[in-house]
Amino acid sequence: MSDHATSVHRHAWVKGMRDAIPLLGGYIPVATSFGLIANQAGFSSWEAIIISLVIYAGASQFLFVGMVASGAPLWLVVLMTLLINARHLVYAPNLAPWLTGSRRWLWLMHGLTDQIFALAHTRLPAMPPSQRLGWFTGAMLLAWFSWVGGTALGAIAGQELTERWPLLNDIMPFALPALFLVLLAPRFTSSLWAAALGCSIVVALLFAANGLPNVAIPVSALLGAAVFFMMQANTRAEVQYNGK
């Protein structure tokens, strides 16, 4: 690799990490909350950290810990975890056009979270193909390590922190949803995205209000994606028709 190529690759890594820094404001508090809850559910500090390293799936981790602690059968734990993560079936087609041919993407997809997807979907299209892999690697690793670090903090010192500052119990669970709202807000300037996101929000709220919060995530994501692709197809058809 030439000096110029190395410099470009390093710059992409740094830019990815810099762009991901705002995510830490949501990741660390929620990961700390997870570490504390996992510890209270009977998992050791090392077990909580390993869960964040291997599963690294936010809501699925909380569900996993709760179901295992309650004695749920393994097949049901696995099924529910896969169901919540079914939204990644929506993420893949949206990111695929911007990925280069490198096989490293296969391993990097372990670090694809909701927030990294939102960030990548905005940044990658405006980036030269040679920088996309490095950018995603830097952003993904910073987010991943911050999640694991937050988990370690919660598992080891979470109990002491919440006893000293009780308000943290109310703040930490809301940090990640607040961060995600900030990432999504700019998308509402587009009628296409506003319709898709609006559909997802309404469906998710309806399911959650009826006592089905775990089903709300994959179903609302799939319906929102369906609305997006249907409206996008109609727009293209209208453009082609008017262009004739």
QUIFENSUL-V105271 format. One record per residue. N is the residue number from 1. PSI is psi in radians with two decimals (none if undefined). OMEGA is omega in radians with two decimals (none if undefined). Layout:
N/PSI/OMEGA
N/PSI/OMEGA
//
This chain:
1/2.26/-3.11
2/2.88/3.13
3/-0.66/-3.14
4/-0.77/-3.14
5/-0.69/3.11
6/-0.73/3.13
7/-0.73/3.12
8/-0.74/-3.13
9/-0.77/3.14
10/-0.71/3.12
11/-0.69/3.13
12/-0.73/3.09
13/-0.86/-3.10
14/-0.72/3.13
15/-0.71/3.10
16/-0.76/3.13
17/-0.69/3.13
18/-0.72/3.13
19/-0.46/-3.10
20/-0.14/-3.10
21/-0.73/3.12
22/-0.41/3.14
23/-0.44/-3.08
24/-0.50/3.12
25/-0.40/3.07
26/-0.66/-3.05
27/-0.86/-3.03
28/-0.83/3.12
29/-0.74/-3.11
30/-0.67/3.08
31/-0.65/3.07
32/-0.73/3.09
33/-0.72/3.12
34/-0.78/3.14
35/-0.70/3.12
36/-0.80/-3.12
37/-0.73/3.12
38/-0.70/3.12
39/-0.72/3.13
40/-0.44/-3.14
41/-0.01/3.08
42/0.00/3.10
43/2.51/3.09
44/2.92/3.13
45/-0.74/3.13
46/-0.66/3.11
47/-0.71/3.11
48/-0.73/3.14
49/-0.73/3.13
50/-0.66/3.09
51/-0.75/3.13
52/-0.56/3.10
53/-0.76/-2.99
54/-0.84/-3.10
55/-0.91/3.06
56/1.11/-3.04
57/0.44/3.01
58/-1.88/-3.08
59/-0.62/-3.14
60/-0.57/3.12
61/-0.74/3.10
62/-0.73/3.11
63/-0.76/-3.14
64/-0.86/-3.12
65/-0.78/-3.13
66/-0.74/-3.11
67/-0.72/3.11
68/-0.74/-3.14
69/-0.52/-3.13
70/-0.03/3.09
71/0.38/3.14
72/2.58/3.13
73/2.63/-3.05
74/-0.70/-3.09
75/-0.62/3.14
76/-0.67/3.09
77/-0.82/-3.14
78/-0.77/-3.12
79/-0.81/-3.11
80/-0.63/3.10
81/-0.76/3.11
82/-0.64/-3.13
83/-0.78/3.13
84/-0.66/-3.10
85/0.10/3.11
86/-0.31/3.12
87/-0.34/3.10
88/-0.35/3.05
89/-0.40/3.08
90/-0.63/-3.10
91/-0.75/-3.01
92/-0.89/-3.12
93/-0.47/-3.13
94/-0.51/3.14
95/-0.46/-3.04
96/-0.74/-3.11
97/-0.34/-3.06
98/0.01/-3.12
99/2.45/3.09
100/3.14/-3.05
101/0.10/-3.10
102/2.47/3.10
103/-0.20/-3.13
104/-0.41/3.13
105/-0.59/-3.12
106/-0.73/-3.13
107/-0.60/-3.09
108/-0.35/-3.11
109/-0.25/3.03
110/-0.49/-3.11
111/0.18/-3.14
112/1.91/3.09
113/3.07/3.12
114/-0.82/-3.05
115/-0.68/3.09
116/-0.65/3.08
117/-0.83/-3.13
118/-0.71/3.14
119/-0.80/-3.11
120/-0.66/-3.12
121/-0.43/3.10
122/-0.70/-3.01
123/-0.77/-3.01
124/-0.76/-3.13
125/-0.49/-3.11
126/0.14/-3.01
127/2.50/3.05
128/2.50/-3.12
129/-0.58/-3.10
130/-0.32/-3.09
131/-0.18/-3.00
132/-0.75/-3.13
133/-0.79/-3.14
134/-0.73/3.13
135/-0.84/-3.12
136/-0.69/3.14
137/-0.82/-3.14
138/-0.80/-3.13
139/-0.77/-3.09
140/-0.78/-3.10
141/-0.70/3.12
142/-0.77/3.14
143/-0.77/-3.10
144/-0.87/-3.10
145/-0.57/3.09
146/-0.62/3.10
147/-0.78/3.13
148/-0.71/3.11
149/-0.71/3.09
150/-0.67/3.09
151/-0.78/3.13
152/-0.72/3.13
153/-0.78/-3.13
154/-0.70/-3.10
155/-0.59/-3.06
156/-0.74/-3.03
157/0.13/-3.06
158/-0.74/-3.12
159/-0.74/3.14
160/-0.67/-3.12
161/-0.79/-3.11
162/-0.50/3.06
163/-0.62/-3.14
164/-0.67/3.13
165/1.47/-3.08
166/-0.46/-3.12
167/-0.40/3.13
168/-0.52/3.13
169/-0.54/3.14
170/-0.53/-3.05
171/-0.78/-2.99
172/-0.78/-3.11
173/-0.45/-3.08
174/-0.15/-3.04
175/-0.80/-3.09
176/-0.79/3.06
177/-0.67/3.13
178/-0.73/3.12
179/-0.73/-3.12
180/-0.62/3.09
181/-0.68/3.11
182/-0.68/3.14
183/-0.59/-3.09
184/-0.49/-3.02
185/-0.77/-3.12
186/-0.41/-3.12
187/-0.34/-3.10
188/-0.05/3.04
189/-0.27/3.10
190/2.28/3.14
191/-0.59/3.13
192/-0.88/3.14
193/-0.63/3.14
194/-0.71/3.13
195/-0.77/-3.12
196/-0.82/-3.14
197/-0.67/3.10
198/-0.73/3.09
199/-0.79/-3.14
200/-0.75/-3.11
201/-0.81/-3.12
202/-0.80/-3.13
203/-0.75/3.14
204/-0.74/3.13
205/-0.69/3.13
206/-0.79/3.13
207/-0.76/-3.13
208/-0.69/-3.14
209/-0.40/3.13
210/0.32/3.04
211/0.42/-3.13
212/1.01/-3.07
213/-0.58/-3.12
214/-0.61/3.10
215/-0.47/-3.06
216/-0.66/-3.04
217/-1.02/-3.11
218/-0.67/-3.10
219/-0.80/-3.13
220/-0.64/3.11
221/-0.77/-3.13
222/-0.74/3.13
223/-0.69/3.08
224/-0.72/3.11
225/-0.68/3.12
226/-0.76/3.10
227/-0.75/-3.12
228/-0.88/-3.08
229/-0.60/3.10
230/-0.80/3.12
231/-0.65/3.12
232/-0.74/3.11
233/-0.71/3.12
234/-0.69/3.12
235/-0.76/3.12
236/-0.68/3.13
237/-0.70/3.12
238/-0.71/3.12
239/-0.77/3.13
240/-0.69/-3.13
241/-0.77/-3.14
242/-0.41/-3.13
243/-0.20/-3.13
244/none/none
//
